[in-house]
Amino acid sequence: MNHRIIRRSGITMAITALICTLLLLACKKSAVKKPMNVGAVRFESTSYTIENNSPDSLTVVLPFSLPIEEDASITITIDNSSTINSDEYAISPAPSSNKLVLQLAKGSMETSLKVISKNNFEGDKLLVLKITEATGGLSISNANNTASITIKGEPIVLPEINVSLNTISFGNVAAGSTSEPRTYDVWGVKLTQDVTVTASSNFEISLDGDDYSNTLTLSASALNIAPMTVYVRFIANTGTNQSIDGFITHSSAGVQDAMISTNGIEYGNALPGILIHSDDFDYGPTAGLLKEVTDKWPVFSGTLNPIKYIVPGLSYPGYIGSGIGGAVVTENGSGSREDNSTAFTPQNSGTIYVAQMINIASAASGDFFTSFRDPGGSYFNRIYVRDNGGKPQIGIGKSTATVAYSSKSYEYGQTYLLVHKYDFTTGVSSMYVLSGEIPLIEPATPDAVTSTGSGPTSLVNICLRQNTTLLTATFDGLRIATGWREAVGK
């Protein structure tokens, strides 16, 4: 055998085997798939806010770290830490069972969703979204995989009771009587329990102005719809002259109380007084001079122009000294004029009252025609009259100080019942000019009052005085007492 031929044949076979091996390896290599690039998904921000009453939707963007190389999806879960209710917001695309799935096309670089508030709640609510699954060419980023959205609602309105007034003042109310009613409104906001209204002592409340009590119950549902009117009155029945403070309290479970402060002044309670002195000027049927018809009014000053006694006297409906006997007339003018006085039991404490009928015929710049006198002869509680635009204006001066005139208008030729008093405790002089029914209780507000000037330590006389200014006054029915009722004869 030819050895050269055998060697060539072996080489050929070896080359053939090598080629087959290389081809096999090439086939295997071509069968291995090229690896895919995987991107990460995240929220663009971890915190968002939707403002109160915003009509616009919030766009939440989720970017990818790489373009996705095949179709993919993301699952976003509404986290249990959310505080907002499902009917208070909307998401697009809409979730199902607290999850929404975003389908993504190959080549996408980001996706997004929209959130809108329905603006139907109070306060701030929280919506928490969390990426919980990614498929295809996406993975979940380790950062920004949760987003918190604060959705602001209407300001929080707490349940409350509202009242239209903070204070109700009834002023002065005579002892043993009831004030005229006052009214106020009460209404509620988000009340769930009825409101109990309670008035403190000496105050009563009503819903109709007829039936009064210390306690009312108001319907919560009615108060939430519209205000309700409550009537209030003050009862002056303590038997003591005093200012009485109180409250009307409005209460409901879980709500702060609403309070109205109330005040009323009870007046007219007094210890029984005594009548110290009286004089109806019943000195006979013939007119003349006062010093000649009686020795009860001696002259203490002046030498000419005596005070006159006239008949008949003055009348005032309901007054105990009305229409009895005569009266006296003081006439101011030029020259020396006599002044007369009468004594009574000296007074140096408590309160002393003087009641008398007066009728003013003329007046000018202002002067007094009657007053108290102390043991030294000083005048106190001077009763002044001046002309004010054609009408007499009546006032009182504690001593020589400024006169306090009544602001009311009076008439020349009309008879009035004038009561003045001096309080030794307070040093206050007060005057009342009555033209109608005589009250059983001293009126709460004097027509004129003053504390200006020096005060007496004792009072012993009532005087009738004539001066040089123009003033003519008739005086009748004198009563001096330590109480109102005794002075006016009630």
Secondary structure as GFF3:
##gff-version 3
##sequence-region A 1 490
A	DSSP	alpha_helix	3	31	.	.	.	ID=ss1
A	DSSP	beta_strand	39	41	.	.	.	ID=ss2
A	DSSP	beta_strand	47	50	.	.	.	ID=ss3
A	DSSP	beta_strand	58	63	.	.	.	ID=ss4
A	DSSP	beta_strand	72	78	.	.	.	ID=ss5
A	DSSP	three_ten_helix	86	88	.	.	.	ID=ss6
A	DSSP	beta_strand	89	92	.	.	.	ID=ss7
A	DSSP	beta_strand	99	104	.	.	.	ID=ss8
A	DSSP	beta_strand	110	117	.	.	.	ID=ss9
A	DSSP	beta_strand	124	135	.	.	.	ID=ss10
A	DSSP	beta_strand	138	140	.	.	.	ID=ss11
A	DSSP	beta_strand	146	152	.	.	.	ID=ss12
A	DSSP	beta_strand	160	163	.	.	.	ID=ss13
A	DSSP	beta_strand	167	174	.	.	.	ID=ss14
A	DSSP	beta_strand	177	178	.	.	.	ID=ss15
A	DSSP	beta_strand	182	189	.	.	.	ID=ss16
A	DSSP	beta_strand	195	199	.	.	.	ID=ss17
A	DSSP	beta_strand	203	206	.	.	.	ID=ss18
A	DSSP	beta_strand	215	218	.	.	.	ID=ss19
A	DSSP	alpha_helix	220	225	.	.	.	ID=ss20
A	DSSP	beta_strand	228	236	.	.	.	ID=ss21
A	DSSP	beta_strand	242	252	.	.	.	ID=ss22
A	DSSP	beta_strand	255	267	.	.	.	ID=ss23
A	DSSP	beta_strand	275	279	.	.	.	ID=ss24
A	DSSP	beta_strand	288	289	.	.	.	ID=ss25
A	DSSP	alpha_helix	290	293	.	.	.	ID=ss26
A	DSSP	beta_strand	299	301	.	.	.	ID=ss27
A	DSSP	beta_strand	308	310	.	.	.	ID=ss28
A	DSSP	beta_strand	327	331	.	.	.	ID=ss29
A	DSSP	beta_strand	339	347	.	.	.	ID=ss30
A	DSSP	beta_strand	351	363	.	.	.	ID=ss31
A	DSSP	beta_strand	367	373	.	.	.	ID=ss32
A	DSSP	beta_strand	379	387	.	.	.	ID=ss33
A	DSSP	beta_strand	392	397	.	.	.	ID=ss34
A	DSSP	beta_strand	404	405	.	.	.	ID=ss35
A	DSSP	beta_strand	415	423	.	.	.	ID=ss36
A	DSSP	beta_strand	428	434	.	.	.	ID=ss37
A	DSSP	beta_strand	448	450	.	.	.	ID=ss38
A	DSSP	beta_strand	459	464	.	.	.	ID=ss39
A	DSSP	beta_strand	471	481	.	.	.	ID=ss40
A	DSSP	alpha_helix	484	488	.	.	.	ID=ss41
###
